[in-house]
Amino acid sequence: MSYAAFKIWKGVSEYFISVPKESHFYEKGVLTPEEFVTAGDLIVTKCPTWSWASGEPSKRKDYLPADKQFLITKNVPCLRRTKALEDDARDEEDMEGGDWVATHTSKNSNFIPFF
């Protein structure tokens, strides 16, 4: 679906689908604006990488506070960096017999476990 078609579909659907006034979270997984702000405040309090953002004024929704339009996360720690991925790619070698690839063949592997 092209972006232009998606934008038209989104505009039409937002016109016909009203903002929920009552909670339907358990039935449909849909939050009211108040529930969204409350949940977002909890996330921001518990997880320092999350914060509220106001976004572009032309795209703000009237049913959300101007300074709490969406949540964004920044500076999330990553255990495996790009350098390690590049080193792993260099360690791959084609094996006999077709489509198989041997990975992590280097004795000096930069593998960092995810746990």
N, C-alpha and C positions, 0 to 999 in steps of 0.2 A: 504494500500500500504506500503510495507516495505521501510525502509530508503534507502537501496541499490538501489531499483528500482526507488525511487524518485530522488536520486542523478543522476542516469543515465538519466532519463527523463529531469531533469533540465539542465544537460550538453548539451544534444541534442537540447533542445528548445532554449537555449542561443546561440548555434551555428547558428541556422537558423533564429532566430528573432533578427533583428538588433536594435541597440540603436536608438531611435527616434532623428532625426535631426531637425524636425519641430514640433511645438506644436500641439498636438491633445487632449489637456486637455478637452475642451468643448465637443468634439465629443466622445472620448473614455475614458477620465479620466486618460490619460497617460501623464506623465511629461517628458520633456527632461532633461538631466543631469544638464543643466544650470538652468532650472526652479526648479529642486529639491534642488540645492544648494541655490538659492535665497530664496525659501520658508523656507528651513531649517535655514538660517541665520536670517530670520524674527522671526521664532519660538524661536530660541536661544536668540534673543534680547528681545522679549516680555515675555518669560516664563523662569525664572531662573532655573527651575528644568531640562530643556532640555539642552543638550550639544552635540557637534559633537564627534565622535569617529573614530579612524583610523582602528581598527580591526587588524586581523592577516595579515601580509604582503602577505602571499600566497593566501589569499582570496580577496585581493583588486582588484577593477575594474579600468582599465586604463582610463575610461572616467569620473571618479570622482577624485577630488583632494585627495591626500594621507591622509590628515588630516580630510577629510569630507566624509568618506565612508558611515556612517549611523548615525542616531540620536538615542540618548538614554536619558531616563529620570530617575532621581534618587531623593531620599528624597521627594517624593510626600506626602504631609500631608494626613493622613487618619483620618476621624472623628470617625470611629468605630474600636476599637482595638480588638485583639484576646481575651483578657481577657473578654470583654463584650460579645463576641460570646460564650465563654465557659460558662459564667453565664447564658446566655439565654438558652443554651442547657440543663443546670441543671434544669431550671424552667419548661421544658416541662413535661407534664404528660399525660399518655394514658387515653382516655375517653372511657366510655362504648359504645359499639356498633361498635367496629371494628377498622377501619384504621384511625380514627380521632385522632389528637393530639392537646391538649390545650397548647398554647404557651403564654409566658409573664404572668404567673400566680402569680409570686412573687410580693409582695407589694414593695419590694426594687429592682425594675428593673433598670438595667444599660442602658436602651435604650437611644441611642443618635440619634436624628433625622438627616437625611442626608441633610436637607436644612437649 
